[in-house]
């Protein structure tokens, strides 16, 4: 794990890093003072075969290790062991943390995937996210957080990949019927040919297009 900071403010380290590695990075907006409950993030990172996990937060520091790093530590350790061929600790070499960084600095910087967490009220990052052109956008912890609405912006809500990747809400209790407390958006031109087939898959695609 590496901290990427410049105390003199002469450079924007997150921008510099993602300009070079964005296409192989998953970027977590609002990762908080303490990295936690990143199981879904790693599932996406591994499914997309990415090299880096980038944590962005405006707070002046980010603590990478906590008791709540994973919801399911055994499952995550097994998954990382497979991904890193028996050396799960290599994950820490892939982590880059950017404290003291505002997500608005990343306009136009391409990346593979975006995670939105702890989005304060009246923070609308749709244009920013679209400019980064991620394949997938995961929104978590929706209760009390601002939801980014990407419908009609070349993205559709994607339920099948939630099942395919095994994504699980870390606060599973719903407020509304069948609400999952997470939303996964798929860029329209990504992975459509990889979607699983099924008797009613055509109906699900239609719903994804219109419900968004």
C-alpha positions in Angstrom: 0.0 0.0 0.0 1.2 3.5 -0.8 0.1 6.9 0.2 0.3 9.4 -2.7 0.5 12.9 -1.3 2.2 16.2 -2.0 2.1 18.4 1.0 3.2 21.5 -1.0 0.3 21.1 -3.3 2.5 21.4 -6.4 1.0 18.3 -8.1 -2.3 16.4 -8.0 -1.1 12.8 -7.2 -4.4 11.1 -7.9 -4.5 12.7 -11.4 -0.9 11.8 -12.1 -1.4 8.2 -11.0 -4.7 7.6 -12.9 -3.5 9.3 -16.0 -1.0 6.4 -16.2 -2.9 3.5 -14.5 -6.6 4.5 -14.7 -7.5 1.9 -17.3 -6.4 -0.9 -14.9 -7.8 0.7 -11.7 -10.9 0.7 -9.7 -11.5 4.1 -8.0 -13.4 4.4 -4.7 -14.9 7.9 -4.2 -15.4 8.8 -0.6 -13.5 5.8 0.8 -13.5 7.5 4.2 -11.0 7.9 7.0 -10.8 4.1 7.3 -10.9 1.6 4.4 -13.7 -0.9 5.3 -16.2 -3.3 3.8 -14.5 -3.5 0.4 -15.6 -7.0 -0.5 -17.7 -5.9 -3.5 -14.9 -3.6 -4.7 -12.5 -6.5 -4.8 -15.0 -8.8 -6.5 -15.3 -6.2 -9.3 -11.5 -5.6 -9.4 -10.9 -9.3 -9.8 -13.7 -9.8 -12.4 -12.3 -7.0 -14.5 -8.7 -8.3 -13.9 -7.5 -4.9 -12.6 -4.1 -4.0 -11.1 -4.9 -1.2 -8.7 -7.3 -0.2 -6.0 -7.4 3.6 -5.6 -9.0 5.2 -2.6 -10.0 8.9 -2.8 -11.2 11.1 0.0 -11.1 14.7 1.0 -10.1 13.9 4.6 -6.5 14.6 5.5 -5.6 10.9 6.2 -6.9 7.4 5.3 -6.2 4.4 7.5 -5.8 1.3 5.2 -6.3 -1.5 7.8 -9.3 -1.9 10.1 -11.2 -4.7 11.8 -14.0 -4.1 9.3 -11.9 -4.3 6.2 -13.9 -7.2 4.9 -17.4 -8.3 5.5 -16.4 -11.9 4.9 -12.6 -12.2 5.7 -12.4 -15.9 4.9 -14.0 -15.6 1.5 -11.9 -12.5 0.7 -8.7 -14.2 1.7 -9.5 -17.2 -0.4 -10.4 -15.0 -3.4 -7.2 -13.0 -3.1 -5.2 -16.1 -2.7 -6.5 -17.4 -6.0 -6.1 -14.1 -7.8 -2.5 -13.5 -6.6 -1.5 -17.2 -7.0 -1.0 -18.0 -3.4 0.2 -14.6 -2.2 -2.9 -12.7 -1.0 -0.7 -10.0 0.7 0.2 -8.8 -2.8 -3.1 -6.9 -2.7 -1.5 -4.3 -0.5 1.0 -3.5 -3.3 -2.0 -2.7 -5.5 -3.6 -0.2 -3.1 -3.1 3.5 -3.6 -4.6 6.0 -1.2 -5.1 9.7 -2.0 -6.2 11.6 1.1 -6.8 15.3 0.9 -8.2 14.8 -2.6 -11.5 16.0 -4.0 -13.1 13.8 -6.6 -13.8 16.8 -8.8 -10.0 16.8 -9.6 -10.5 13.7 -11.6 -12.7 15.1 -14.4 -11.7 13.5 -17.7 -9.3 11.0 -16.2 -10.2 7.5 -17.5 -10.6 4.6 -15.2 -12.0 1.0 -15.4 -14.5 1.2 -12.6 -15.9 3.6 -10.0 -17.3 3.0 -6.5 -19.5 5.7 -4.9 -19.6 5.7 -1.1 -20.6 8.1 1.5 -21.8 10.7 -1.0 -22.9 13.8 0.9 -26.3 15.4 0.1 -26.3 17.6 -3.0 -23.1 16.0 -4.3 -23.9 15.1 -7.9 -21.1 13.5 -9.8 -22.8 12.2 -12.9 -20.9 14.5 -15.3 -17.7 13.6 -13.5 -18.3 9.9 -13.7 -19.3 10.0 -17.4 -16.1 11.9 -18.2 -14.1 9.1 -16.6 -15.8 6.5 -18.9 -15.8 3.6 -16.4 -17.1 0.2 -17.5 -19.0 -0.3 -14.2 -20.2 2.0 -11.5 -21.1 0.6 -8.1 -23.2 2.7 -5.7 -23.2 1.4 -2.1 -24.7 2.5 1.3 -27.5 4.3 -0.4 -29.5 5.1 2.8 -28.8 8.7 3.6 -26.4 9.2 0.7 -26.9 11.1 -2.6 -27.6 8.7 -5.4 -26.0 9.3 -8.8 -28.5 8.9 -11.6 -26.8 7.7 -14.7 -29.8 6.6 -16.7 -29.8 8.1 -20.2 -26.0 8.8 -19.9 -24.8 5.7 -21.8 -25.3 3.5 -18.7 -28.0 1.0 -17.6 -28.6 -0.6 -14.3 -27.3 -4.1 -14.4 -28.8 -6.8 -12.2 -27.3 -9.8 -13.9 -23.7 -8.8 -13.1 -24.7 -8.3 -9.5 -25.6 -11.9 -9.4 -22.7 -13.0 -11.6 -20.0 -11.2 -9.5 -21.7 -12.2 -6.2 -22.1 -8.6 -5.0 -23.7 -8.4 -1.6 -25.0 -5.3 0.3 -23.0 -4.6 3.4 -26.1 -3.2 5.1 -28.7 -5.7 3.8 -31.9 -4.4 5.5 -34.1 -2.7 2.9 -36.3 0.4 3.4 -38.4 -0.4 0.3 -39.6 -3.8 -0.9 -36.8 -5.8 -2.7 -34.4 -2.9 -2.4 -30.8 -4.2 -2.2 -29.0 -1.0 -0.9 -26.7 -1.2 -3.9 -26.9 -0.2 -7.5 -24.5 -1.4 -10.3 -24.4 0.5 -13.5 -23.0 -0.9 -16.7 -21.7 1.1 -19.6 -23.9 0.2 -22.5 -21.0 -1.0 -24.7 -19.4 -3.1 -22.0 -20.0 -6.8 -21.6 -23.3 -7.0 -23.3 -22.2 -10.1 -25.2 -21.1 -11.7 -21.9 -24.5 -11.5 -20.3 -25.8 -14.9 -19.4 -28.6 -16.3 -21.5 -31.9 -17.3 -20.1 -35.6 -17.8 -21.0 -36.5 -14.3 -19.7 -33.1 -12.5 -20.2 -34.7 -10.4 -23.0 -37.2 -9.0 -20.5 -34.4 -8.2 -18.0 -32.5 -6.3 -20.7 -35.6 -4.3 -21.5 -36.1 -3.4 -17.8 -32.5 -2.4 -17.5 -32.8 -0.1 -20.4 -35.9 1.7 -19.1 -35.8 1.5 -15.3 -32.2 2.7 -14.9 
